[in-house]
Amino acid sequence: MRCADVVELILEADPPDLRGEGKGALAGHVRDCPRCGALAQIVLEEQEILASSMLEVVPAPDLDMILD
C-alpha cells in the first residue's frame, strides 16, 4: 500500500486500523511507515478531542420527559 492511498483512507478508518492493530493492509502500513503512523496518531487524538467536546455540548437526555 502506498502512502498516498493511506492518506485517502485514514480519515474514514476504524480506530483499530489507525492504531495499527490487526492484519489489514492499512493497519500494516500504519505500523510500518513512521509518517503514516504519525498521521494516524494525530487523527486518533483529534477524534478523542471531538468526542469529548461533544459530551460537553450534547445534554444528557431527560429520562423523566421520555417516560411521561
Phi, psi and omega in degrees: 000136180270154179302321180300323178292320182295316182301323179291326185272337193296327182288339181251004184286152175286149180308319179300322177294321179293331177276357180080022180270146177095184186250006181292162182297319181295313179300318179296318180293318179298323177293320189269339185251112182302321182294312181288327176297320178293320178296317178298321179296319178298316180297317178300315180297318180292325176297319178295318178297316179297315180298318180292323177294323180295326178296328179284332185269320184274119180290151175294145180295144177273099184295329178297321180292322181290321184282343180286000000 
